[in-house]
Amino acid sequence: MESDPGQWDDIYRNARKSEKLRFEANERDEGELERTGQPVCIYEIYIGSGTWPFLHHGSLYRGLSLSTRARRSKSDDVDAVDRLPLLNETYYRNVLCEIGGMFAIANKVDNIHKRPWIGFQSWRAAGRKVSLSKKGERVLEEAIQDTTKGDVIYFWSRLNMNGGVTGSKDALTFWSACDILNEGHCRNVFEDAFRRMYVLPSTTEALPPMPEDGGHWSASHSWVMPTRSFLEFVMFSRMFVDSLDALHTNSSKRSICLLGSSDPEQKHCYCRVLELLVNVWAYHSARKMVYIDPLLWFTGRAAPN
């Protein structure tokens, strides 16, 4: 039968595409088999092919791409945009940054993650030399096997608070460090968002108190916690983001962000605030936070009952 040559080109391209998809599916199956029986999987969040050299390989890790076009072709990476349609909108993909990937994993989590523990590690952790070493990985895996420790969050990339001696006027607190990272507006943003979340009157103090005794706090989205706790954290985070976004869009245009001075900071408006949100949630939900030195050993801080 006579046919336009252009149609045969389409058939050839579709056949090649089908072969590629079948190959990628097999790769994903092999990756899933490697993780069989493991209690934890750490999703490494990245965007763009320029971050590939900072990602890890092996059954403990799995890539989580925030860009559909920049997934590693020979790894069983998760496509966050495919799992969460909201990330198709450039605005939300930019302002949510890495926590958008967490929302994608939590969306129908049983389809992608069937393990009792879940973790995340930003690609930036390797660039800053605070990603887990082999020894750190062994310490983490041994720690989560100890069921007597209860509902614990293990983290290994800490917030830099070396602004002075603890107890002195120059020592940084959690909120002062957060202010420095967010153009001095961190406390105001948290207070306004919490006031809206819990419908608090204007006369009521809405800023959640945090310890001022120094210590370690999580940064760079690098932590592991029980999967059930993760789902609770995501529910809390979604309410916070909804409140934050409502405040942002009602008070000014979306192109204006009080939390950043440079163009990239304004483009990724909520990112640094959301990076520290896990600490506020953990402390006020009485979770125990344990710092793992990515190269050596670990120490911990217990939240109040």
ZAFI-742418 format. One record per residue (C-alpha): x, y, z; residue in one letter; chain. Coordinates in nm, 3 decimals. Example, Ala and Ser with C-alpha at 12.3 -4.5 7.8 and 13.67 -1.06 7.14 Angstrom:
% ZAFI-742418
+---------+---------+---------+-------+------+
|      xx |      yy |      zz | tormi | zati |
+---------+---------+---------+-------+------+
|   1.230 |  -0.450 |   0.780 |     a |    A |
|   1.367 |  -0.106 |   0.714 |     s |    A |
+---------+---------+---------+-------+------+
//
This chain:
% ZAFI-742418
+---------+---------+---------+-------+------+
|      xx |      yy |      zz | tormi | zati |
+---------+---------+---------+-------+------+
|   0.000 |   0.000 |   0.000 |     m |    A |
|   0.133 |   0.338 |  -0.099 |     e |    A |
|   0.199 |   0.572 |   0.193 |     s |    A |
|   0.353 |   0.911 |   0.257 |     d |    A |
|   0.718 |   0.864 |   0.369 |     p |    A |
|   0.648 |   1.106 |   0.651 |     g |    A |
|   0.411 |   0.855 |   0.807 |     q |    A |
|   0.683 |   0.589 |   0.813 |     w |    A |
|   0.910 |   0.835 |   0.995 |     d |    A |
|   0.644 |   0.875 |   1.262 |     d |    A |
|   0.608 |   0.497 |   1.295 |     i |    A |
|   0.986 |   0.458 |   1.329 |     y |    A |
|   1.009 |   0.730 |   1.596 |     r |    A |
|   0.720 |   0.579 |   1.793 |     n |    A |
|   0.883 |   0.235 |   1.781 |     a |    A |
|   1.213 |   0.374 |   1.908 |     r |    A |
|   1.030 |   0.562 |   2.184 |     k |    A |
|   0.853 |   0.242 |   2.289 |     s |    A |
|   1.186 |   0.056 |   2.309 |     e |    A |
|   1.335 |   0.333 |   2.522 |     k |    A |
|   1.040 |   0.335 |   2.762 |     l |    A |
|   1.057 |  -0.045 |   2.793 |     r |    A |
|   1.431 |  -0.022 |   2.871 |     f |    A |
|   1.373 |   0.245 |   3.136 |     e |    A |
|   1.095 |   0.036 |   3.292 |     a |    A |
|   1.333 |  -0.260 |   3.320 |     n |    A |
|   1.590 |  -0.034 |   3.484 |     e |    A |
|   1.334 |   0.078 |   3.740 |     r |    A |
|   1.242 |  -0.284 |   3.812 |     d |    A |
|   1.607 |  -0.372 |   3.878 |     e |    A |
|   1.644 |  -0.076 |   4.110 |     g |    A |
|   1.338 |  -0.182 |   4.304 |     e |    A |
|   1.479 |  -0.533 |   4.341 |     l |    A |
|   1.803 |  -0.393 |   4.483 |     e |    A |
|   1.606 |  -0.216 |   4.757 |     r |    A |
|   1.402 |  -0.523 |   4.853 |     t |    A |
|   1.423 |  -0.587 |   5.225 |     g |    A |
|   1.583 |  -0.255 |   5.307 |     q |    A |
|   1.412 |  -0.053 |   5.583 |     p |    A |
|   1.497 |   0.289 |   5.437 |     v |    A |
|   1.533 |   0.468 |   5.104 |     c |    A |
|   1.690 |   0.814 |   5.077 |     i |    A |
|   1.560 |   1.022 |   4.787 |     y |    A |
|   1.819 |   1.263 |   4.650 |     e |    A |
|   1.641 |   1.572 |   4.521 |     i |    A |
|   1.790 |   1.740 |   4.215 |     y |    A |
|   1.701 |   1.958 |   3.917 |     i |    A |
|   1.896 |   1.972 |   3.594 |     g |    A |
|   2.176 |   1.758 |   3.451 |     s |    A |
|   2.438 |   1.985 |   3.609 |     g |    A |
|   2.359 |   1.830 |   3.948 |     t |    A |
|   2.417 |   1.469 |   3.837 |     w |    A |
|   2.783 |   1.454 |   3.954 |     p |    A |
|   2.666 |   1.530 |   4.310 |     f |    A |
|   2.422 |   1.237 |   4.325 |     l |    A |
|   2.495 |   0.897 |   4.476 |     h |    A |
|   2.443 |   0.549 |   4.336 |     h |    A |
|   2.350 |   0.231 |   4.516 |     g |    A |
|   2.045 |   0.069 |   4.671 |     s |    A |
|   2.028 |   0.315 |   4.964 |     l |    A |
|   1.963 |   0.613 |   4.735 |     y |    A |
|   1.714 |   0.698 |   4.464 |     r |    A |
|   1.710 |   1.014 |   4.256 |     g |    A |
|   1.412 |   1.249 |   4.269 |     l |    A |
|   1.405 |   1.481 |   3.970 |     s |    A |
|   1.219 |   1.812 |   3.974 |     l |    A |
|   1.268 |   1.840 |   3.598 |     s |    A |
|   1.113 |   1.582 |   3.365 |     t |    A |
|   1.359 |   1.660 |   3.087 |     r |    A |
|   1.668 |   1.623 |   3.305 |     a |    A |
|   1.625 |   1.275 |   3.454 |     r |    A |
|   1.918 |   1.038 |   3.445 |     r |    A |
|   1.837 |   0.790 |   3.169 |     s |    A |
|   2.003 |   0.483 |   3.325 |     k |    A |
|   1.880 |   0.525 |   3.682 |     s |    A |
|   1.539 |   0.446 |   3.829 |     d |    A |
|   1.487 |   0.808 |   3.933 |     d |    A |
|   1.142 |   0.934 |   4.032 |     v |    A |
|   0.979 |   1.203 |   3.820 |     d |    A |
|   0.831 |   1.444 |   4.076 |     a |    A |
|   0.640 |   1.645 |   3.815 |     v |    A |
|   0.468 |   1.332 |   3.686 |     d |    A |
|   0.359 |   1.235 |   4.038 |     r |    A |
|   0.237 |   1.583 |   4.136 |     l |    A |
|   0.068 |   1.785 |   3.857 |     p |    A |
|   0.098 |   2.105 |   4.064 |     l |    A |
|   0.470 |   2.107 |   3.977 |     l |    A |
|   0.380 |   2.154 |   3.611 |     n |    A |
|   0.322 |   2.518 |   3.705 |     e |    A |
|   0.654 |   2.698 |   3.690 |     t |    A |
|   0.559 |   2.934 |   3.972 |     y |    A |
|   0.500 |   2.657 |   4.228 |     y |    A |
|   0.794 |   2.449 |   4.109 |     r |    A |
|   1.019 |   2.750 |   4.170 |     n |    A |
|   0.883 |   2.869 |   4.506 |     v |    A |
|   0.853 |   2.522 |   4.661 |     l |    A |
|   1.191 |   2.392 |   4.542 |     c |    A |
|   1.288 |   2.065 |   4.709 |     e |    A |
|   0.987 |   2.033 |   4.936 |     i |    A |
|   0.781 |   2.005 |   4.618 |     g |    A |
|   0.958 |   1.674 |   4.559 |     g |    A |
|   0.858 |   1.558 |   4.907 |     m |    A |
|   0.497 |   1.645 |   4.830 |     f |    A |
|   0.527 |   1.434 |   4.514 |     a |    A |
|   0.652 |   1.129 |   4.707 |     i |    A |
|   0.379 |   1.167 |   4.970 |     a |    A |
|   0.112 |   1.174 |   4.698 |     n |    A |
|  -0.009 |   0.809 |   4.693 |     k |    A |
|   0.307 |   0.713 |   4.880 |     v |    A |
|   0.232 |   0.338 |   4.878 |     d |    A |
|   0.275 |   0.332 |   4.501 |     n |    A |
|   0.636 |   0.443 |   4.525 |     i |    A |
|   0.763 |   0.390 |   4.881 |     h |    A |
|   0.678 |   0.082 |   5.085 |     k |    A |
|   0.941 |   0.106 |   5.357 |     r |    A |
|   0.911 |   0.193 |   5.726 |     p |    A |
|   1.172 |   0.472 |   5.701 |     w |    A |
|   1.211 |   0.748 |   5.444 |     i |    A |
|   1.483 |   1.004 |   5.391 |     g |    A |
|   1.584 |   1.292 |   5.169 |     f |    A |
|   1.916 |   1.445 |   5.080 |     q |    A |
|   1.962 |   1.754 |   4.868 |     s |    A |
|   2.217 |   1.742 |   4.587 |     w |    A |
|   2.365 |   2.052 |   4.753 |     r |    A |
|   2.476 |   1.840 |   5.050 |     a |    A |
|   2.750 |   1.676 |   4.842 |     a |    A |
|   2.860 |   2.013 |   4.704 |     g |    A |
|   2.892 |   2.145 |   5.061 |     r |    A |
|   3.067 |   1.823 |   5.174 |     k |    A |
|   2.796 |   1.740 |   5.427 |     v |    A |
|   2.648 |   1.435 |   5.255 |     s |    A |
|   2.662 |   1.100 |   5.428 |     l |    A |
|   2.994 |   0.920 |   5.407 |     s |    A |
|   3.010 |   0.539 |   5.395 |     k |    A |
|   3.068 |   0.538 |   5.770 |     k |    A |
|   2.780 |   0.778 |   5.820 |     g |    A |
|   2.556 |   0.548 |   5.616 |     e |    A |
|   2.649 |   0.251 |   5.837 |     r |    A |
|   2.582 |   0.452 |   6.153 |     v |    A |
|   2.243 |   0.557 |   6.018 |     l |    A |
|   2.143 |   0.206 |   5.914 |     e |    A |
|   2.245 |   0.068 |   6.254 |     e |    A |
|   2.058 |   0.346 |   6.435 |     a |    A |
|   1.724 |   0.288 |   6.262 |     i |    A |
|   1.742 |  -0.083 |   6.342 |     q |    A |
|   1.716 |   0.007 |   6.711 |     d |    A |
|   1.340 |   0.018 |   6.762 |     t |    A |
|   1.377 |   0.132 |   7.125 |     t |    A |
|   1.466 |   0.484 |   7.015 |     k |    A |
|   1.107 |   0.556 |   6.913 |     g |    A |
|   0.998 |   0.831 |   6.675 |     d |    A |
|   1.334 |   0.987 |   6.586 |     v |    A |
|   1.453 |   1.220 |   6.311 |     i |    A |
|   1.815 |   1.167 |   6.208 |     y |    A |
|   1.980 |   1.456 |   6.022 |     f |    A |
|   2.334 |   1.523 |   5.905 |     w |    A |
|   2.340 |   1.866 |   5.742 |     s |    A |
|   2.312 |   2.125 |   6.018 |     r |    A |
|   2.224 |   2.492 |   6.027 |     l |    A |
|   2.538 |   2.703 |   6.072 |     n |    A |
|   2.489 |   2.899 |   6.393 |     m |    A |
|   2.851 |   2.989 |   6.473 |     n |    A |
|   2.768 |   3.354 |   6.528 |     g |    A |
|   2.912 |   3.377 |   6.876 |     g |    A |
|   2.949 |   3.204 |   7.210 |     v |    A |
|   2.640 |   3.038 |   7.350 |     t |    A |
|   2.487 |   3.260 |   7.615 |     g |    A |
|   2.643 |   3.579 |   7.482 |     s |    A |
|   2.459 |   3.858 |   7.306 |     k |    A |
|   2.631 |   3.764 |   6.979 |     d |    A |
|   2.518 |   3.398 |   6.984 |     a |    A |
|   2.270 |   3.311 |   6.710 |     l |    A |
|   1.937 |   3.157 |   6.802 |     t |    A |
|   1.729 |   2.947 |   6.565 |     f |    A |
|   1.509 |   3.244 |   6.475 |     w |    A |
|   1.795 |   3.490 |   6.432 |     s |    A |
|   1.973 |   3.245 |   6.200 |     a |    A |
|   1.650 |   3.203 |   6.003 |     c |    A |
|   1.615 |   3.582 |   5.980 |     d |    A |
|   1.967 |   3.611 |   5.837 |     i |    A |
|   1.881 |   3.359 |   5.565 |     l |    A |
|   1.555 |   3.532 |   5.477 |     n |    A |
|   1.628 |   3.903 |   5.460 |     e |    A |
|   1.523 |   3.958 |   5.822 |     g |    A |
|   1.162 |   3.851 |   5.763 |     h |    A |
|   1.167 |   3.490 |   5.885 |     c |    A |
|   1.000 |   3.551 |   6.221 |     r |    A |
|   0.732 |   3.774 |   6.070 |     n |    A |
|   0.653 |   3.518 |   5.801 |     v |    A |
|   0.626 |   3.231 |   6.048 |     f |    A |
|   0.413 |   3.437 |   6.285 |     e |    A |
|   0.174 |   3.552 |   6.013 |     d |    A |
|   0.149 |   3.204 |   5.860 |     a |    A |
|   0.079 |   3.038 |   6.195 |     f |    A |
|  -0.175 |   3.305 |   6.285 |     r |    A |
|  -0.362 |   3.231 |   5.963 |     r |    A |
|  -0.327 |   2.852 |   5.999 |     m |    A |
|  -0.473 |   2.839 |   6.348 |     y |    A |
|  -0.703 |   3.143 |   6.320 |     v |    A |
|  -0.532 |   3.320 |   6.609 |     l |    A |
|  -0.639 |   3.672 |   6.708 |     p |    A |
|  -0.398 |   3.957 |   6.646 |     s |    A |
|  -0.342 |   4.000 |   7.021 |     t |    A |
|  -0.211 |   3.643 |   7.062 |     t |    A |
|   0.157 |   3.558 |   7.024 |     e |    A |
|   0.181 |   3.339 |   6.713 |     a |    A |
|   0.555 |   3.282 |   6.672 |     l |    A |
|   0.629 |   2.928 |   6.796 |     p |    A |
|   0.904 |   2.940 |   7.061 |     p |    A |
|   1.230 |   2.757 |   6.990 |     m |    A |
|   1.514 |   2.675 |   7.233 |     p |    A |
|   1.786 |   2.938 |   7.255 |     e |    A |
|   2.059 |   2.714 |   7.393 |     d |    A |
|   2.251 |   2.669 |   7.070 |     g |    A |
|   2.264 |   2.307 |   6.959 |     g |    A |
|   2.216 |   2.163 |   6.613 |     h |    A |
|   1.927 |   2.216 |   6.373 |     w |    A |
|   1.860 |   2.053 |   6.038 |     s |    A |
|   1.932 |   2.229 |   5.709 |     a |    A |
|   1.950 |   2.144 |   5.336 |     s |    A |
|   1.665 |   1.889 |   5.349 |     h |    A |
|   1.894 |   1.606 |   5.459 |     s |    A |
|   1.721 |   1.377 |   5.709 |     w |    A |
|   1.557 |   1.039 |   5.772 |     v |    A |
|   1.240 |   0.972 |   5.972 |     m |    A |
|   0.971 |   0.701 |   5.999 |     p |    A |
|   0.742 |   0.707 |   5.696 |     t |    A |
|   0.432 |   0.761 |   5.913 |     r |    A |
|   0.599 |   1.069 |   6.064 |     s |    A |
|   0.688 |   1.192 |   5.717 |     f |    A |
|   0.323 |   1.184 |   5.613 |     l |    A |
|   0.231 |   1.384 |   5.922 |     e |    A |
|   0.505 |   1.635 |   5.843 |     f |    A |
|   0.379 |   1.669 |   5.486 |     v |    A |
|   0.023 |   1.742 |   5.603 |     m |    A |
|   0.157 |   2.010 |   5.834 |     f |    A |
|   0.382 |   2.151 |   5.558 |     s |    A |
|   0.099 |   2.170 |   5.307 |     r |    A |
|  -0.112 |   2.375 |   5.551 |     m |    A |
|   0.185 |   2.603 |   5.617 |     f |    A |
|   0.257 |   2.649 |   5.245 |     v |    A |
|  -0.109 |   2.722 |   5.173 |     d |    A |
|  -0.111 |   2.988 |   5.446 |     s |    A |
|   0.222 |   3.131 |   5.331 |     l |    A |
|   0.114 |   3.150 |   4.969 |     d |    A |
|  -0.214 |   3.319 |   5.061 |     a |    A |
|  -0.025 |   3.584 |   5.259 |     l |    A |
|   0.220 |   3.634 |   4.975 |     h |    A |
|  -0.037 |   3.668 |   4.698 |     t |    A |
|  -0.271 |   3.888 |   4.902 |     n |    A |
|  -0.007 |   4.132 |   5.024 |     s |    A |
|   0.183 |   4.191 |   4.701 |     s |    A |
|   0.237 |   4.070 |   4.350 |     k |    A |
|   0.393 |   3.728 |   4.308 |     r |    A |
|   0.698 |   3.887 |   4.145 |     s |    A |
|   0.788 |   4.055 |   4.475 |     i |    A |
|   0.935 |   3.845 |   4.756 |     c |    A |
|   1.038 |   3.988 |   5.093 |     l |    A |
|   1.241 |   3.676 |   5.176 |     l |    A |
|   1.518 |   3.735 |   4.924 |     g |    A |
|   1.726 |   4.018 |   4.784 |     s |    A |
|   1.874 |   3.870 |   4.467 |     s |    A |
|   1.672 |   3.761 |   4.164 |     d |    A |
|   1.730 |   3.387 |   4.228 |     p |    A |
|   1.620 |   3.424 |   4.591 |     e |    A |
|   1.303 |   3.604 |   4.488 |     q |    A |
|   1.233 |   3.345 |   4.218 |     k |    A |
|   1.262 |   3.065 |   4.476 |     h |    A |
|   1.080 |   3.266 |   4.738 |     c |    A |
|   0.975 |   3.010 |   4.999 |     y |    A |
|   1.273 |   2.775 |   4.971 |     c |    A |
|   1.490 |   2.881 |   5.265 |     r |    A |
|   1.196 |   2.916 |   5.502 |     v |    A |
|   1.064 |   2.572 |   5.409 |     l |    A |
|   1.412 |   2.423 |   5.449 |     e |    A |
|   1.395 |   2.502 |   5.822 |     l |    A |
|   1.029 |   2.410 |   5.872 |     l |    A |
|   1.110 |   2.051 |   5.974 |     v |    A |
|   1.280 |   2.182 |   6.289 |     n |    A |
|   0.975 |   2.375 |   6.406 |     v |    A |
|   0.745 |   2.080 |   6.337 |     w |    A |
|   0.978 |   1.831 |   6.507 |     a |    A |
|   1.028 |   2.037 |   6.821 |     y |    A |
|   0.661 |   2.116 |   6.872 |     h |    A |
|   0.545 |   1.760 |   6.796 |     s |    A |
|   0.786 |   1.624 |   7.062 |     a |    A |
|   1.005 |   1.434 |   6.816 |     r |    A |
|   1.361 |   1.358 |   6.911 |     k |    A |
|   1.618 |   1.503 |   6.669 |     m |    A |
|   1.950 |   1.324 |   6.645 |     v |    A |
|   2.244 |   1.480 |   6.464 |     y |    A |
|   2.467 |   1.240 |   6.275 |     i |    A |
|   2.810 |   1.371 |   6.193 |     d |    A |
|   2.829 |   1.274 |   5.823 |     p |    A |
|   3.194 |   1.177 |   5.870 |     l |    A |
|   3.216 |   1.060 |   6.232 |     l |    A |
|   2.958 |   0.983 |   6.505 |     w |    A |
|   2.635 |   1.139 |   6.632 |     f |    A |
|   2.486 |   1.333 |   6.923 |     t |    A |
|   2.124 |   1.420 |   6.993 |     g |    A |
|   1.869 |   1.661 |   7.132 |     r |    A |
|   1.537 |   1.553 |   7.278 |     a |    A |
|   1.225 |   1.760 |   7.226 |     a |    A |
|   0.996 |   1.833 |   7.522 |     p |    A |
|   0.705 |   1.606 |   7.600 |     n |    A |
+---------+---------+---------+-------+------+
//
